Amino acid sequence: MLHQNKVESIRLKGIDCPEKRQPFGMRAKQFASNLCFGKEVTISAGKRDKYKRLVADVILPDGRILNQELVRCGFAWWYKQFSPHDEILNQLELNARQAHLGLWGEPHPEPPWLFRKIKEKVLLAGGVSEMVR
């Protein structure tokens, strides 16, 4: 995102989207872009993560919260580890799961935090340059 004409890296608070190489990874990215690209949004920021990204809610021009919209439509998981008491994200994920929306239409969606862990183990174990899926 651009903030005062500088690129600002944002980590969406309380959610985790599929990685690009996972099912729905590119769709999640496109969905988010469609909602906020080229628009003036409000950032409700907290701390920075270990990668120096701003951890924030992104509030869209119409007042909806991008983080919640991604979960509502089945393009992200509620990241319980980092937002354990967020009942809104909890309910939105339950609704998306029950309706089989987005990634919840897959028989066994793999959470991105597990996908990243497996990829890391594969890379460390054999020096493999790319994980095969």
C-alpha positions in Angstrom: 0.0 0.0 0.0 1.1 3.6 -0.5 1.3 5.8 2.5 2.4 9.3 2.0 3.8 8.3 -1.4 5.9 5.5 0.1 5.2 1.8 -0.1 4.1 0.4 3.2 4.0 -3.3 3.8 0.8 -4.4 5.7 0.1 -7.7 7.4 -3.6 -8.1 7.7 -4.5 -8.5 11.4 -6.1 -11.7 12.6 -6.1 -13.5 9.2 -3.9 -15.7 7.1 -4.5 -16.0 3.3 -3.4 -19.0 1.2 0.1 -18.7 -0.2 0.4 -18.0 -4.0 1.1 -21.6 -4.7 -1.8 -22.9 -2.7 -5.3 -23.3 -4.0 -7.1 -19.9 -3.8 -3.8 -18.1 -3.2 -4.1 -16.0 -6.3 -7.8 -15.7 -6.0 -7.4 -14.2 -2.5 -4.9 -11.7 -3.8 -7.2 -10.7 -6.7 -10.2 -10.4 -4.4 -8.2 -8.1 -2.0 -6.9 -6.1 -5.0 -10.4 -5.6 -6.4 -11.6 -4.2 -3.1 -8.8 -1.8 -2.4 -6.5 -1.2 -5.3 -6.4 2.5 -6.3 -8.8 3.4 -3.5 -8.2 5.5 -0.4 -8.4 3.2 2.6 -8.0 3.7 6.3 -5.4 1.7 8.2 -6.2 0.8 11.8 -2.7 -0.1 12.8 -1.1 -1.9 15.7 2.4 -3.1 16.1 5.0 -4.2 13.5 5.7 -7.9 13.1 9.2 -9.5 13.0 9.4 -8.7 9.2 8.7 -5.0 10.0 5.2 -5.1 8.4 2.5 -3.0 9.9 -0.1 -5.3 11.5 -3.4 -3.7 10.7 -7.1 -3.7 9.8 -7.7 -2.2 6.4 -10.9 -0.2 6.3 -12.4 0.1 2.9 -14.1 3.4 1.7 -17.5 1.9 2.4 -16.6 1.0 6.0 -16.1 -2.7 5.5 -12.9 -4.2 6.8 -10.8 -6.0 4.2 -9.6 -8.6 6.7 -13.1 -9.6 7.5 -14.2 -9.6 3.9 -11.5 -12.1 3.0 -12.6 -14.5 5.7 -16.4 -13.9 5.0 -15.9 -14.9 1.4 -13.7 -17.9 2.1 -10.4 -16.5 1.0 -8.6 -16.5 4.3 -8.4 -18.3 7.6 -9.0 -16.7 11.0 -5.5 -16.8 12.4 -6.4 -17.8 16.0 -2.8 -17.9 17.1 -2.4 -14.2 16.7 -6.0 -13.1 17.3 -7.5 -15.6 19.7 -10.4 -13.5 21.0 -11.7 -12.1 17.7 -15.3 -13.4 17.8 -16.2 -11.6 14.5 -13.5 -13.5 12.5 -14.5 -16.7 14.3 -18.1 -16.3 13.2 -17.2 -15.2 9.7 -15.0 -18.3 9.2 -17.7 -20.6 10.6 -20.3 -19.1 8.2 -17.9 -19.5 5.2 -17.1 -23.1 6.2 -20.8 -24.0 6.5 -21.6 -22.4 3.2 -18.5 -24.0 1.5 -17.4 -20.6 0.2 -14.0 -20.2 -1.5 -11.3 -22.4 -0.1 -13.9 -24.2 2.1 -15.3 -25.8 -1.0 -12.1 -27.8 -1.2 -12.2 -31.3 0.4 -9.2 -30.6 2.7 -8.0 -27.0 2.7 -4.5 -26.7 4.1 -3.9 -23.8 6.3 -1.0 -21.6 5.1 0.9 -21.8 8.3 1.1 -25.6 7.8 2.0 -25.1 4.1 4.8 -22.8 5.0 6.1 -25.2 7.7 6.2 -28.2 5.3 7.9 -26.1 2.7 10.5 -24.9 5.2 11.2 -28.5 6.3 11.6 -29.7 2.7 14.0 -26.9 1.9 16.0 -27.5 5.0 16.1 -31.3 4.7 17.4 -31.6 1.2 18.4 -28.2 -0.1 15.5 -28.5 -2.6 15.0 -25.3 -4.4 11.3 -25.8 -4.8 8.7 -28.0 -3.1 6.7 -30.2 -5.4 3.0 -30.5 -4.8 
